[in-house]
Structure formats: structure tokens, C-alpha cells
Amino acid sequence: MSAVKTKRDVLGTSSLRPDGNAKVKGDFAFTSDLHAENMLWGATLRSPHPHARIISIDTSAAIKIAGVECIITSDDVPGQLTYGLISSDQPVFAKDVVRYMGEPIAAVAADHPETCRRALAAITVEYELLPVLFNAEDAIGDAFQAIHPDGNVIRRQQIIHGDTSVEGDVIVEGHYVIGMQDQAFLGTESAMALPDPDGQGVEVFVATQWLHEDQKQMAACLNLPPEKIRLVLGGVGGAFGAREDISLQVHTALLALRTSRPVKMQYGREESFFGHVHRHPATVWMRHHATAEGKIVKIEARFVFDGGAYASTSSAVLINGVTHTQGPYKCPAAVVDGYSVRTNNPPCGAMRGFGVVQACFAHEGQMDKLAAAIGTDPVTIRLLNAMETGDTLITGQPVESVAPVARLIRETNEIPLPPALSLDANELDLPGGSGITAERKHIKRGIGWGVSIKNIMYSEGFDDYSTAKCTLSDGKVVLKFATSEVGQGFVTLAPQIARSVLGVTDAICDTIDTQIGSAGSTSASRQTWMSGGAVDGACRLVRERLFEHIGAQNNIDPIRFAIEDDEIVDTAGTFRISVIEASQGITISETFEHHHRATEDLDENGQGNCHVAFAFVAHRAVVDVDPELGLVKVVQIATAQDVGQVLNPLSVLGQIEGGIAQGLGLAVMEEIIVQEGRVRNPSFTDYLLPTALDAPVVVARMIEEYEPQAPLGAKGVGEPPCISVTPAIVAAIRDAIGKDIDRCPVRPQDICL
Amino acid sequence: MSVLIPHSILEASEILAQHPAATILNGGTDLMVEVNFNHRRPDSIVLLRNIAELRDWSTDAASGTITIGAGLPYAAIEKGEIARLVPALAQAARTVGSPQIRAAGTMGGNLGTCSPAGDTLPVLSALEAIVHLQSIEGARSVPFADFMVGPKRNSRQPNEVITAVTLPITEQRQGYSKVGVRNAMVISVASACFAIVNDTPRFAMGSVGPTILRAREAEAYLASAASNLNDITEEIAHEFGRIAASESRPIDDHRSTATYRKHAIGVLATRLALKGI
């Protein structure tokens, strides 16, 4: 037995990212850094109009340009002409009609990006402009003719629950508007496709959230068997939902197959704004009924989500919105009506928080109105109504997850407030920042609250399972899975799991590709639970086999073995052997699929056990406001988050801080401005993301209450941080200036005019 | 596309004489954004970065002025001796972009593109800076007011290099503020410079008109209403702000609204007039 053991990065430690150093030093190869010999570049021609009929497309001049190898349009798509995550309604290339500004019409492959640019400029498209459906309300009813064969309403879902005739002693009502946020990942869309020599298949390196879903949709459009499309995860520079949908995958693969040469496509920042879906802008009306003391007795609500031109995940976003109407509060009765609709605005789909962000902005505004109406404070009203495990949601689903809502609020409330703004505060720290627009005397401070509930994993009967393979040989573990690493840290977590389960030190991840079963999407805060469950399961199967092997060798019943640090020990005897020694000369490999429990569809009244599990979080924002100029500085965010079990504290903190920054963006600056279907600010010059001077101090508590349903006791932590921080900041602004604000992001004029 | 790299002002002016259509690159914080957006595709570029003399600066005790080379990056202006001598200019320089951008961006570039949102331009307007230009035909100096003639238009001739800017050094109050929807690294929604030069108040406004605007009526009001410019009452400052706002001519765009810009410029005027008293 060795005297000194090296500390191993098992579960519960802040194991560092295997790619961390390379990323910091700029050595990490993102998909956009890939290169292949004899490679062509691809580029996309996009519609300048939000709604128009295509009269003709003339590529004859463009194809004659030296260096241009191939131009493809809808006529060249060999398989299905459309794709989509839930319904296949989005054309690979627009054929007869363009339905949003930026819709792809053609793609070109050429020897240089500049040649591509010239070729695109040389393609002539004749359009007949059509009336633009840009107001989401106009998509409901008969006000506007259908802009797509599938109609203008993507989905409607009502929820009727409990005694709907009940009326509250106190009634508060509000209309809320949520702007269109962009995921704004820093690594723009990119893929490189390498055609098989026989032209019957293609290998594609792509930055995506879900390799197998891409593969399935690509196979249909390319008219190839899925196994002929081998996807490999390229280095991904963030995702946040924007890489769930197909963007350039089919285009790149098709150009490669047509030219028999490797083709790379990479969007610039402006194109990226047109190349992926965004967070749904929404309008939400809510009316809360409560007893005189403030207990919610009924909620009425109406949601309209603007899905833009194509369905993407709009129907699922809608369900998330309406089923989270009540927030993390008890509610015995509800009448909810929700629509997600089609317009000629940019398509919207998944983004961190997925429909719950919009619901939360409204229900938290309502909680503050309720507190004011009965004369209490934001903390008391939330504690009074806090949901608990075992409560029934307005869908009739019982909350079986650990639901420490009251504890989250209390622990957040215990976090010390930041010191008052000093008289000699640094000008840069005041609202207005480097613009030095204010002095201390102009500033007012406010405090606001936000608390949220978020479903984790996919809903409504969807079996989003994850697969993983564990191979143990000579004391070393290799883990294989198709789980997209988009920055969330699964490549850190998976080896931690293997080290804990198998007692090894040396655990690495194999290439992430489609040479193993699906892992589902890196979204819905699900990979720690789902792929973590799969890796855990595979490692446990390997451990069983190893125990059997050692048991047979030493004549010990394998049931007596346990892993203790890096050794196998006989719990009923004295035998012990290091895992390294035990696994010398053998190879054990096992594959495991983790499935979450089954869920149900909602019925016409919105009733059904549609969600798998829930995670909760509380946020308290302290904000300094310049009421006269309408400028804001978020000073501090205090938060307590329900995490189940902390598997990697540093990684969790990273999610919390990052999510808060993204939620802050939606609260005070991030908005894609669309006027009559036209995007006005597709650049980081005008689409503003928070800078270091905008980022607040974050004081976080991770609330550990083991989640029995979860394979590792851990809940997903990715989405909750960005959900209720937005309403908390907006509430703090309201508190500072004493004025109602019903939209986010809050613009200076909303504060001061 | 050709890139020409002169190493002296003389060489630059010779190159421009031969290539008057060339685009001058002096920092690139505005130009390269245009290029990235495909709004401009320059055929030839004259890069001024290797001209050391454009990064010189000096003071002249006799005239009480400072002359700053057009190639001196904002990073060298935002702090140190220049910041002590022309604090409003330093404050404006600090609002430009990020540290990386301030290490590249220059006043020469700001003057060359002449955007109404150019961060340092209100300072040059309020301090009535002199812009120095050089061509093979010789040197000339132009008051800022005659230099910026419209949105993104100036009176530089195609064969001229902007070489330097001369500003007065005053011991009197001056300040700059810029409103943006983010606390750093943001294009201005409204910006302003207030300065007292020779006991006369001056107020210049950015992003609220086609060019940098001087609030002449407000200046005149303040000069007459306040007997001592270091003892301005709140009421007078508010009236000063109201008049300045009325002199602004902002537009609605995707960055803000005309109404907000007008309001904000008034607030900045009032605050700057009172600041440091």
C-alpha cells in the first residue's frame, strides 16, 4: 500500500477543464479553425426581404467566375426539401417564397471566401414583394392570410385547472413584453464536410448541440442512409440553444458531395444573426387572484410567442411557457391560453430558459404587484406562496423533485447586501460607466427579487435518452459518447464520474461523434443528468465485470467488493488490490443507455405529467439607477440555487455567473431590433452584450439537497441562473425609481421618459 | 487590394499624391468595421501606423496650447500628462471601445471618418481645435468647425494627411460625458463636452445632429446669466440644459430615439455645467 496518495479529480472536486489551458491560450481548435487539403469554401445567398415571392434565380453569371466550383439551390436538394426539429417546415433553400429576412436561397462553393462573396453578388434573384406579417397578434385569427402551408398558428395550448370560478380578495394584473434575445455565442456557425471517395457518404465536422439529430435531418435532405453521414463534433464556441436547429449542415455536406471536395462554411457575425434561431419575443398577460393575506388562489394568463417564419421548437417553447405560469408557487386554479405563432420575423427557437424566461418575467412582476397590493414585501409574499415537494402544478402534475423554494429565498435573503454607494465612488462604477455621465448624488439604489422553477430534460412523452461506453484497460478508462461539449463541461465531468466509480486516475474522453448511440441534445439542463447517468451506468457495468474477474481470480464473491479510493477492497475480508493492478492485461468495455422516466402529453385542458423534473433558484438584485438618464449599473446579484448535488463546484459557479450575465443582458441591453421583419442591429456594434463594467458581483450559494430521481443526485444547473435574474434586475430598477416597467430589456427611455 | 506603408509624413503625402483615391487607415476602429460589414471595399490602403512622427505630442508655452499627433493612440491620451492638460479629451478617449481598441484607435482616425458619433469630436469642437493637414503642396491648418462639414464628411483633400490637432490648455473647468446603453465599449447615443475657455462657456454635442453641434444659444445664455462661471445655480444650469437640448437635432434610429437623445443631451449639459463647482 502506498503511503501517499495523489489527490484524484473525483466527483465533488473542482476538476479543471481538459481544454481550459488551450482555450485560454488560443490554441484550441474551434470548428472554424479546421482545414483540409484541397478544401473549398462555401457561402450562402440570403433573402434581403422578409416576405417575397421568388420569380427567378439566375446563377449563370456567377458560375462563370473563375474559382467558383458549384452553386446549389432548392432544385439541387436530392432528398426532402425541408427540415425542422419538431415539424419539417423549413426549406433547405427557399424555392418559391422567402418568409424571413436572411432566408437561404442558394449556396456557392469556391476556392476562396472572396470568390464566394463575388459569386453571391453575381447571382440575380427577382422578387415580388409580399405583405409582411410582423405583428404576432395578427397571426392569430383571420386578419392575415397564411404565410405558410402549415398556417400561422404553430400551436395553441390552454390550461384549465382547479375551480376556475374562484375570485380573489385581491386581484393584480399586468401586461409584460419580452424582447428578442440572441444567444450570441462567440464561435459562429461552422462546419467542414469531407465527401467519401465514392460520393455515397460524407464526414462532417460541425459545431452542434446534438449530433444525431443533425444526422437524422441531414440524411432526409441528402437522401442518404444516416450511417453514411458521419458527424464529428468540431470545437464549439458556445451554443445556448442556437445550435439545436440545422443551419449550414445540409448546405456544407451538399456542396462537398457535389464538388467531390472538402468544403468548409463559416458564418461571420452578421450572418450568424440570420443563421440561427433566437429567443422568442413574447407578450404575456397575467391576472393573479389572492386571498387578503396574499395566498394565490387562481391565475389567469395569456401568452403569445412570436415564432417567426418557421416552427423550430416553438411548440415546445409554448408548452414550457404556459406550464410555468405559476412560477415556483402554489396555485390551485388556473386559466391559461397560449399561442406560438408564425410571422415574417426571424425564426425563434431554443435559448437557455426555453419559454420559462418569458413566463418568469411575468409571474415575478405579478408577485411584486401582489406584495404591493396587500402591503407586504417581495420576500414575504414569495415565502407565503413557496412551492414544496408534493405540490400539484396547474397541469395536475405532482412536483416530485426536491423543491427547496422557501430555503432558496431565505438563504438568498441572508446574503449580505453590498455596502452603500460611497460618496467618493469611482465614476466608472456608477451607471453610465466609462461615459462618466453621473455623480454619486444622481444615483438611486433599488433591490428586486426573482424566483423561478424550470423543467429539466425534454417533455411531453419524448424519450431523450443518452448513451455512453466505458472501456477499462490497464488501469486506464476511455469514455465514448456523442454528448456535445459546447462549453458546459461534460468533458470535465465524465472522467470525474469514471474516477469515482472505478477508482482510476487516468480517464479520458474519446472523439465525440456519431459512432455510438445518441446522447440527446446538450440543452434543457439535461446532460449532467442524462449523459452523466449514461457514463455512470457504463462505468458501473464495467466495475461489476472487474469485480467478477477479480473475484474469480481470488475466490471471493464479487458482491463483497467495493471501490475505496483507487483500490478494490473486500468489505468482508482483508484482500485489497489497486484498480491499476486489477485491470492489467484485460479490457472491459460496456455501453449503457440512460432513459429518464416516461412523461405524458398534455390534454386539451393542459393536464398531464408532461415534465420529468424541476430545478429552482432565487435571485436578489441590487441595482444603481440614474433616474434622469435612465442608465443602470447592476451592483450585486445574490443567489441560492437548487443544484441537487454539486459534482464540480467551479463548473457550477461558472454556470451561475455566466447565466447571470446572460440574464442581465436581457434585463438591460440585449435585444434584436426588428422593424417590419427587418433586423436592424445584426452586429456586436449594435447588439450589446454585457462587458466587465456591466457584470455585477455575484454571491452564490449552492443549495445541496440530493435529488433521488437523478442518477448522481445532481440537477442540471445551466438554465436556472439566467431565468429569474432578469425579473430581479427589472424589479430592482422599479424599486429604485418608483415607476412601473413592464418590458425587458429596459431601455433608458423606459426609465426616464 | 494594395497596402502602402509610408514611414514618414512626407512619404505619406507623396503616396497620397499618386493615389488620391486610397483609403487611409489610422487605427481602423471605424474603417475596419465598415470593411467587415462589406460597406466598403477599398482598392488601396495607406497605413499610417509606421509613421513615428504622427505619435508625437508637444506643448507650446507661448500660445498655451498642446499639439497632439494624429497617430497617437487613445491609450496614450486617456491618462498621464495629456490627461492632466486636457482632461475632457482624456475622458473622451477613455470612452472609446475596449483597451485593445484604445491601443489602436487615434484622433486622426476619428477626424478622418468624421462620424457624428466620433467620441473625441465634441471635445475638439468645444475647445475649437485646429486640425493640421499636410500634402505635397504644403501644410494647412483648419479650425474644427470648418473641418467637419457633414455626417462622415470633412474638408480633407484626397491628397492630404491629417497630421495633428492643436488644442488650448486652459486652467478652467472642462468635462466630457457620453451616454450609451452599456457601461463601456459602446457607440454614443449622445455625447457632450463643456469647457470654459477664456472665461467663456462652450458646449458641443455629439450624436444629436448631422455634425457635432455647438449649442451657441445655450452658451450665450450661460455667459449672460451667470456672472461667475464657477458659481452657477441649479436653475441656471437647468435652463442652460433646456436651451442646449432645444438646439440639438437628433434622429430616431435603432440605437435610440430622438426624444431620448434630446432629453439626454439636456441632462448632460446641466450636469456638466455644474460639475466641479
HADDOCK unambig.tbl for C-alpha pairs under 7 A between the chains (distance, minus, plus):
assign (segid A and resid 431 and name CA) (segid B and resid 183 and name CA) 6.81 0.50 0.50
assign (segid A and resid 432 and name CA) (segid B and resid 179 and name CA) 6.53 0.50 0.50
assign (segid A and resid 432 and name CA) (segid B and resid 183 and name CA) 5.07 0.50 0.50
assign (segid A and resid 433 and name CA) (segid B and resid 183 and name CA) 4.17 0.50 0.50
assign (segid A and resid 433 and name CA) (segid B and resid 184 and name CA) 6.01 0.50 0.50
assign (segid A and resid 434 and name CA) (segid B and resid 94 and name CA) 6.65 0.50 0.50
assign (segid A and resid 434 and name CA) (segid B and resid 95 and name CA) 5.34 0.50 0.50
assign (segid A and resid 434 and name CA) (segid B and resid 183 and name CA) 6.04 0.50 0.50
assign (segid A and resid 434 and name CA) (segid B and resid 184 and name CA) 5.40 0.50 0.50
assign (segid A and resid 435 and name CA) (segid B and resid 95 and name CA) 5.63 0.50 0.50
assign (segid A and resid 435 and name CA) (segid B and resid 177 and name CA) 5.25 0.50 0.50
assign (segid A and resid 435 and name CA) (segid B and resid 178 and name CA) 4.41 0.50 0.50
assign (segid A and resid 435 and name CA) (segid B and resid 179 and name CA) 5.98 0.50 0.50
assign (segid A and resid 436 and name CA) (segid B and resid 177 and name CA) 5.46 0.50 0.50
assign (segid A and resid 436 and name CA) (segid B and resid 178 and name CA) 6.85 0.50 0.50
assign (segid A and resid 437 and name CA) (segid B and resid 177 and name CA) 5.09 0.50 0.50
assign (segid A and resid 437 and name CA) (segid B and resid 178 and name CA) 6.28 0.50 0.50
assign (segid A and resid 437 and name CA) (segid B and resid 179 and name CA) 6.66 0.50 0.50
assign (segid A and resid 437 and name CA) (segid B and resid 268 and name CA) 6.86 0.50 0.50
assign (segid A and resid 629 and name CA) (segid B and resid 264 and name CA) 6.00 0.50 0.50
assign (segid A and resid 669 and name CA) (segid B and resid 181 and name CA) 6.56 0.50 0.50
assign (segid A and resid 673 and name CA) (segid B and resid 254 and name CA) 6.98 0.50 0.50
assign (segid A and resid 680 and name CA) (segid B and resid 254 and name CA) 6.27 0.50 0.50
assign (segid A and resid 681 and name CA) (segid B and resid 254 and name CA) 6.98 0.50 0.50
assign (segid A and resid 691 and name CA) (segid B and resid 184 and name CA) 6.78 0.50 0.50
assign (segid A and resid 693 and name CA) (segid B and resid 183 and name CA) 5.87 0.50 0.50
assign (segid A and resid 693 and name CA) (segid B and resid 184 and name CA) 6.37 0.50 0.50
assign (segid A and resid 694 and name CA) (segid B and resid 183 and name CA) 5.80 0.50 0.50
assign (segid A and resid 749 and name CA) (segid B and resid 260 and name CA) 5.90 0.50 0.50
